[in-house]
Every structure is written in structure tokens, then in C-alpha cells.
Amino acid sequence: MVFEKVKAILADQFDVEEDSITMETHIQEDLGADSLDVMELMMTLGDEFDMQVDESEVENLTTVGALVKFIEANA
């Protein structure tokens, strides 16, 4: 399941418990990600799900739910 993989990646990258991550979790506000963290995350997700994430899309991917929906639609 995409959500489970995304949770594992986020938990590892931001050193948080997987159980604390929900579809409503905000990547920057709740996980403390800065713009460099977000770009690194997008590269990791691109590798994991074999897809390209266009930089113009990144600003729309603010929550875990938005990330999951994007991956499901593009991977």
C-alpha cells in the first residue's frame, strides 16, 4: 500500500514514529521539513515509486494525503 511505504520513508527521513503520521500530517508544519528536506523526499519517493516529480507539483504536495494521491495517480 502506498500510504504504508510513504509513512516508512517519512518516519526514517524525519526521525518520527510511523504511528504519528496520518493522511492529514503536514510535511513542513508537522514534520519540520524545510525546502531542502522536501526536495530530498521527492527524490526518494521518485526512486521508490519509479516516477518523476516535477518541481511545479511540489508546492501542492503539502500533506501526506496529497503525496499518496499524487503517487497513486502517477506511479
Backbone hydrogen bonds in HBPLUS format (Angstrom, degrees):
<---DONOR---> <-ACCEPTOR-->    atom                        ^
c    i                          cat <-CA-CA->   ^        H-A-AA   ^      H-
h    n   atom  resd res      DA  || num        DHA   H-A  angle D-A-AA Bond
n    s   type  num  typ     dist DA aas  dist angle  dist       angle   num
A0005-LYS N   A0001-MET O   3.29 MM   4  6.65 160.5  2.33 153.4 158.3     1
A0006-VAL N   A0002-VAL O   2.90 MM   4  6.14 166.5  1.92 161.5 165.6     2
A0007-LYS N   A0003-PHE O   2.86 MM   4  6.04 160.9  1.90 150.7 156.0     3
A0008-ALA N   A0004-GLU O   3.06 MM   4  6.27 158.3  2.11 144.9 150.3     4
A0009-ILE N   A0005-LYS O   2.99 MM   4  6.27 159.8  2.03 151.7 156.9     5
A0010-LEU N   A0006-VAL O   2.88 MM   4  6.09 168.4  1.89 157.6 160.7     6
A0011-ALA N   A0007-LYS O   2.85 MM   4  5.95 163.8  1.87 152.4 157.3     7
A0012-ASP N   A0008-ALA O   3.05 MM   4  6.15 156.8  2.10 143.1 149.1     8
A0013-GLN N   A0009-ILE O   2.89 MM   4  6.08 168.4  1.90 154.6 158.0     9
A0014-PHE N   A0010-LEU O   2.87 MM   4  5.82 163.7  1.90 153.5 157.5    10
A0015-ASP N   A0011-ALA O   2.90 MM   4  5.27 111.2  2.38 130.5 140.5    11
A0016-VAL N   A0011-ALA O   3.17 MM   5  4.74 146.4  2.29 121.2 130.8    12
A0020-SER N   A0017-GLU O   3.00 MM   3  5.44 151.1  2.08 110.4 119.2    13
A0021-ILE N   A0018-GLU O   3.04 MM   3  5.50 164.0  2.07 116.4 121.6    14
A0025-THR N   A0022-THR O   3.17 MM   3  5.23 160.0  2.21 103.7 109.9    15
A0065-GLY N   A0023-MET O   2.76 MM  42  4.22 140.0  1.92 138.7 129.3    16
A0064-VAL N   A0025-THR O   2.91 MM  39  5.63 147.2  2.02 154.8 165.5    17
A0030-ASP N   A0026-HIS O   2.93 MM   4  5.08 139.2  2.10 121.1 133.9    18
A0027-ILE N   A0062-THR O   2.87 MM  35  5.75 161.5  1.90 151.4 157.7    19
A0033-ALA N   A0027-ILE O   3.43 MM   6  6.10 162.2  2.47 135.6 135.4    20
A0032-GLY N   A0028-GLN O   2.99 MM   4  4.86 126.6  2.28 118.6 126.7    21
A0038-VAL N   A0034-ASP O   2.96 MM   4  6.28 157.2  2.02 157.1 164.1    22
A0039-MET N   A0035-SER O   3.07 MM   4  6.31 158.2  2.11 145.0 149.9    23
A0040-GLU N   A0036-LEU O   2.96 MM   4  6.19 159.9  2.00 150.6 156.4    24
A0041-LEU N   A0037-ASP O   2.83 MM   4  6.05 154.8  1.90 148.0 155.6    25
A0042-MET N   A0038-VAL O   2.91 MM   4  6.18 155.8  1.97 148.9 155.1    26
A0043-MET N   A0039-MET O   3.02 MM   4  6.31 151.5  2.10 145.8 153.1    27
A0044-THR N   A0040-GLU O   2.96 MM   4  6.23 158.8  2.01 149.3 155.3    28
A0045-LEU N   A0041-LEU O   2.83 MM   4  6.09 164.4  1.85 156.2 160.3    29
A0046-GLY N   A0042-MET O   2.85 MM   4  5.92 150.5  1.94 139.4 148.2    30
A0047-ASP N   A0043-MET O   2.98 MM   4  6.24 154.7  2.05 147.0 152.7    31
A0048-GLU N   A0044-THR O   2.88 MM   4  6.11 165.2  1.90 152.1 156.7    32
A0049-PHE N   A0045-LEU O   2.90 MM   4  5.89 162.5  1.93 150.4 154.2    33
A0050-ASP N   A0046-GLY O   2.85 MM   4  5.36 105.6  2.42 131.4 144.4    34
A0051-MET N   A0046-GLY O   2.98 MM   5  4.76 154.7  2.04 129.2 137.4    35
A0057-GLU N   A0054-ASP O   2.87 MM   3  5.43 148.3  1.97 115.7 125.4    36
A0058-VAL N   A0055-GLU O   3.23 MM   3  5.30 136.2  2.43  98.7 109.9    37
A0060-ASN N   A0057-GLU O   2.95 MM   3  5.58 150.3  2.04 119.3 128.1    38
A0061-LEU N   A0058-VAL O   2.97 MM   3  5.24 153.7  2.04 111.0 119.5    39
A0067-LEU N   A0063-THR O   3.06 MM   4  6.39 154.8  2.12 146.9 153.9    40
A0068-VAL N   A0064-VAL O   2.90 MM   4  6.19 163.5  1.93 156.1 159.9    41
A0069-LYS N   A0065-GLY O   2.97 MM   4  6.19 167.5  1.99 152.1 155.1    42
A0070-PHE N   A0066-ALA O   2.98 MM   4  6.08 156.6  2.03 143.8 150.6    43
A0071-ILE N   A0067-LEU O   2.90 MM   4  6.15 163.2  1.93 155.4 159.7    44
A0072-GLU N   A0068-VAL O   2.88 MM   4  6.10 167.1  1.90 155.3 159.0    45
A0073-ALA N   A0069-LYS O   3.03 MM   4  6.16 145.7  2.15 142.1 150.8    46
A0074-ASN N   A0070-PHE O   2.97 MM   4  6.08 132.3  2.21 143.0 156.0    47
A0074-ASN N   A0071-ILE O   3.13 MM   3  5.13 132.5  2.37  96.5 109.4    48
A0075-ALA N   A0071-ILE O   2.78 MM   4  5.34 146.8  1.88 158.2 156.3    49
